Amino acid sequence: MKQESLEILRELSMMQGISGFEHEIKDYMRSQMEGLAGFSQDNLGSLICQKPGTAEGPRIMIPAHMDEIGFLVKDIDKSGCLRFAPIGGWLDQVLLAHEVTVQTRGGDLPGLIGCQPPHLMPKEKREKIIKRKTMFVDIGAEDKEEARKMGVRVGDPIVPRQRFTHLENEKYLVGKAWDDRVGCALIIELMKELQNIRHPNTVYAVGTVQEEVGTRGAETSADMVDPDFCIALDVGLATDVPGVEDEPEIALGKGPVLYMTDAGTISHRKFRDYVLDLAEELDLPHQVGLIEGGATDARAIQLHSKGVASVVFGIPTRYIHSHAGIIHADDYDAMLQLLVEIIQSLDGKSADEILDR
């Protein structure tokens, strides 16, 4: 992996942007692509980057969502600790003892998710999963009044904190919010790659908002783009870990995953086959899978207007919807190469064949 790619992934992973608060990521993506594309945005804040090729159509939309899961301040306890509500899907058991950042209008506050000490719990309670509703964020305030003086208000975002690093094998990258900052990084690098490549179409790379709470930005941005095709970029569910015996293997380092379905999308049959044939012809590493739980931006985009031929790609990721995940550098590089090849080849003639026009 190029050093530039690592730096983009590091910076995006460390940024703070839960659903509805994606402005930092949007500003970064725009700064990285300044001069490479034309920009517009929908009224929810999705960033639309238009890269014309040698023909106006087909119009190819490539969305990746900018938001991450997190929390909002729900209440300030008399002790000065903060009760919180989830934004996006969390398992209660992954929350305790993790560091977070509380974003206030006056600045960021560090915090730690805590609960009643186990020594004070009856035995039957210690043996059960601690529920989120009994947890709180400790920001070091003496009481409710001091927490308010620190600038905390109900509705303030609370974001996980996690450093970017790698494991002993340096291709295993550890970071926060791979879901879906890895897709945002791919969009940035795709726009840079396309500067020196002729492509017979128009590409719309879109950083969408509020995917984790219902693919909202995908719907509004699709209204602006009016695409013929959609290649949704997201994370994939890696199953190459202990305890996942009943699922087909999706492994890190074996290539991006083309999903036949997710919980909201059935990949377009002819477009799916077109992409698979291209990957096999070029001997690019890839995997094929299904997602039975969880949908992507493609769910909303495929239903735009007369319908949009859509496929979903995922970068295999371990431990999604937690504070930290692991991806593999080779999967990222293979996805970027495949995207470039698709964009180079998808012209008006092939579009007509795929869409039976």
N, C-alpha and C positions, 0 to 999 in steps of 0.2 A: 504493500500500500504506500502511496506517495505521502510525503510529509505534509503536503498541503491538505490532503484528505483527512489525515489525523487531526490536524489543527482545526479544520471545520467541524469535525465530529466532536472534538473536545469543547469548543466554544458553544456549540448548540446544546450539547448535553448539560453544560453547567448553567445555562440560562433558565430563567424562571418564567413560566407561562402556563398556568392552569387554564382550563376552559373559560373563555370570556375575558382573559387577561393576557392575550398572546402578543401584545404590541412590541415587546423586546425582541422576540423572534422575528416578527415581521420586519422590523427596522434593520435587523442584522442581515436577513436574506436580501432585502432590497439593496443594502450597501454592497453586498458581495456580487450582485448581478447588475449594478449600475453600469449603463453603457452596453449591456449585452442583450437587453430586451426592452420592450415597451411595458409600462406598468399601469395598472388600474386596480380598483378594489371594489368589493361589494359593500353594502352598508353595515354588515356585521364585522367587517375587517379582514376578510380573506384577501390575500395578495395574489393578483393575477399577472403573470409575466408572459407576454406574447413575443414569440420568436418566429417571424415570417420566414418561409423558405422560398422555393422557386414557384410554388403554386399556393393559391389561397386555401385550397382544400386537398385532401381531407383535413379536418380540424381535430387535432389530437389533444385531449386534456389529460394532464398527468398531475393528479392531486396527491399531496402529502399533508397530513394535518399537523399544525403547529402546536396544538395544545397538549398538555400532559394532565394526568390525574393529580388531584391534590385535595385541598379542604378549604372551607370558609369558616371564619370565626362565627360561632352560633350564639355564644353568650360569654360574659366575663363573670367568673365566679367571685364570691366575696373574698376568697383567698388570693385573688389576682391571677389565678390560672384560667385558661381559656377552654371552653367547651367548643367542639368543632363538628361540622357536618361534611360528609364526603362529596367531592366533585369527581364523578367517574367511579368505576368499580374497584373496591378494595376488599381484601380478606382481612378480617379483624386481627388475625394472628400475626400478620407481618408488621404491625404498626408500632408496638411497644419499644421504647428506648431509642427510637430513631430521632435524629436531629431534623429540625425543620426551620424554615425562615418564615416569619410573619411579615407580610408586606403592608406597611402602613403609609399613609400620605406623608408622614414625617421621615420615613426611612425604614430600612429592614431591621427586624429584631430577631436574634437567634432564639430558638426554643427547643424543648425536648418533650417528646410524648411520654407521659407517665400514667400510672394508675396506683391504686392502693397497694402498699407493700405486701408481698405474699406472706410475710411473717404475721400479718394481722388478719389474714383470711382464714376462715374455717377450712378444714381439709377438703371437704366436698367442693368448695369454690375454687381451690387451687388446682384441682384436677380437671376443671372445665376451661374452655376457651374464654379468655377475657373479652368482653364485648366492648366495641368502640364507644358505646354510650356511657361507659363508666370511665373512659380515659379522658385526659386533658392535656393541654400544652402548657408547660411551665416556662415562663419567660423571665423568671426571677423578679417578679413584682411582689411587693409586700402585701398588697391588697388590691381591691377593685379600683380604688381611686388612683393608685400609682400606675396600674395598667392603663388606665385612661389617659393619664399624663404622659405616658410613653407613646400615645397616639393610637392605641388600639381601638377599633370600632367594629361593631357587628358587620359582617360582610367582607372583612379584609381577607385577602387570599393567604393561605398557608401552603407552602411549597416544600417538598422533600429536599434535603441537602445530601449530596453525594459527590465525592471527588471523581474525576476521570482518571483511570489508570489502566494497567493491563496485568495479566497473570504472567506466570513464568514463561509460558509460550506467548510471545508478544503479539500474536495475531488474535488472541482472546482479549477483547476490549471491554472493560467494565465502565459503566456510566449510568447516569440517571436519564430517564425520559427517552430511551431509545424508541419508545412508542410515542411519537413517531418522528423524533428528530433525525433518525437515520434516513427517513424518506425526504426530509427537508434538505439534508446534506446532499442527497442524490440529485435533487432538483437543481441546486446551485451548481454542482459539478457538471450536470448534463448541459446546462446553458453555456457553460464555459467550453465544453467539448464541441458544441454545435457552432461555435464561432468560425471554426476552420473546416466545416463539413457542409456540403450541399445536401439539402433534404427537400423532397418534393411534396411539401405539406406545410401547414402552419401549426406550431407547437404552442400550447398554453400550459405552462407549468404553474401550478396553483398551490400556495400555502393556505390550507383551509383552517377555519376556526371551529371550535366547539364540536369536534368529531366525537369526543368521549361522552358527550351528553346528548347524542342523537343525530350525528352527521349533518348538523345544521348549516355550516358554512359550505358544505358540498352542494347542498340544494340551491343556495342563493348564488354561488359562483357559477354553477352550471347554467343558470338563467342568463348570465352575462356572456359566457363563452359560447354557448350553443354548439357543443361538440358533436362530431360524428363517432369518435372513439374515445374511450377512457382507459388509461392504464393506472390503476390505483396502486400507490406505493405505501406499504405499511410494514409492521413486523410480522414474522411468522412464529408459530408456536413450536419451539424446539422440544422434542420428546426424548432426546438422548441423555436422559438423567434417570437415576434410580427411582423406582416407584411408578413408572409409566409403562407398564407391560402390555396393556390392552390397546395401544394405539400404534399405527404405522410409524416407523422411525422418520423423523425430520431432524437431521443432524447439523450441527455447526460445521462449517467448512466444506459442505457438499453442494453449495450453490443456493441461489434464491429459490423460493417456493412459488410455483404457479398454482393458485388455489382454484380448484374446479367449482367450489361453492364456498360461501361463508353464510352466516345466519341471515343475510339479507340479499345475497347476490348469487345467481347462477351464471358463471362466466359464459359469455357469448360463444356458442359452439364453434363457428367458423373462425372467429378471431382467436380463440384459444388454440385451435389447431394450427393457425398461421404462425403464432408465436412459438409454439412447441416445435413445429417443423424447422423454423429458423434457428432455434437454439440447437437442435440436433444436427442440422446441416453444418453449423459453424463449430460444433463440438464444444459448446459453452456449458459449463456445469450448471445443473438445475435440478430441482426436485418438484414433485407433484403431490398435492395434498387436499384435504377438505377441512373446513372449520365448521363444527356443529354449533358452537356457542360464540357469539360475538360477530358484529358486522363491521364493515369498512365504509369509507366514503363512496365506494361504488354503488352501495345500496340506493343512495339518493340520486346519484348522477345517471344511472342506467334508466331511470324513469323520467328523465327530462324530455319534454316535448313528445316527439314521435318515438323516443327510445334511443339509447346510446349503447353501441356495442362495447361491452366492458369486460376487462379482465382484472384480476387482483394478484399482485405480487407481494410476498412477504420476505423480509430478511430474517432468517431463523434467529430467535432470541430466547434466552433462558430467563425465567423469573420476571416476566412482564407483569405489570400492575403491582409492582412493589417498588421499594426505594432504589434498587439497583438491578441492572440486567447485564447480560453478557452477549456480545455478538462476535462474529468472526470476520476479520479483515478481508479474507478471500471472497466471502459471500457478497460483501459490499462491492468489491471490484468487479465481480462477475455480473452483478445486477447493472452496474453502470455501463459495462460493455454491451450487454444485451439491449439496454434502452437505446443506445446509440445505433445499434444495428436495426432495431425496429423502426426508428425514426428515419433512417436512411432508405429503408426499403418500402415503406408504406405509402404508395402513391395512389393516384386516382383510379388506375386500372385495378390494382389489388383491392382497393376499398370497394369498388363496384362488385367484385367477385365475392368478397366477404359479406357484403350487405345485400347480395342478390338483386342488385339494381340493373 
